[in-house]
Amino acid sequence: KKICQISIGVLNKMENFEKVDTYSILRSDILEMLKNELYLPALICALTIPDIFGMAEFPELDGSNKGDIRKRYSRWFNQNVRNSMGLLYSHEFYSNFSPKMDGQVCYQLRCKLLHEGTDDLEKNTGINEFILVFNKEQFVRGNYAGNEPLYDTYNPNTGECKSNTYLYVSVVELCNGIINGADSYIKAHKDKQYSKIRFNNGGGKIPKEFFR
């Protein structure tokens, strides 16, 4: 009887939770991290946001087919982040340096950072590496790309050498761009259901008496 009474109390305490939109927590934490110059964790958190809204916008891409997650992530980013930033990430801007930040590139960065802790990119992005800028310098924009010749690969017979294509990205700019895109999306799609997580407000600790 004693154990039964304690267990009911524990269950009541464990069930003292509330559901909160995942994005609202991420948004607050990202802005706080940027304020405190915690750029890498802020970027890692921001790169998960297109996953949340891509799932809401494209529910038919539910992951049952290969490439679904990449498609919904890339589409949402292009429609709500890249397009809203105008020329900054446009392929028409500085067209001689064609690689730009778009949904596909951002998805690759997200996968590499979250799963491998690196910013080396896949070949199909057209970019060999990111140069992530961990400061608030305003002149470092997401539209700056270029080629770096690898002179040690120079072939005297052909006169050619390989090169790396790189893209400078301001972490502050990218994080804020994703947040602004998400905020605008929410305002335009108030009817959609978004991911939630449960917070337990009672602590959820089981007393020692429960095991006696």
CORQUIQUI-V959127 format. One record per helix or strand of 3 or more residues. SS is the DSSP state (A for helix, B for strand). FROM is the first residue (numbers start at 1). LEN is the number of residues. Records with the same first field share a line. If there is no record, write none. Layout:
SS: FROM-LEN + FROM-LEN
//
This chain:
A: 2-13 + 22-14 + 39-8 + 49-9 + 68-22 + 103-14 + 123-3 + 151-3 + 171-18 + 208-4
B: 17-5 + 129-5 + 144-6 + 163-8 + 196-5
//
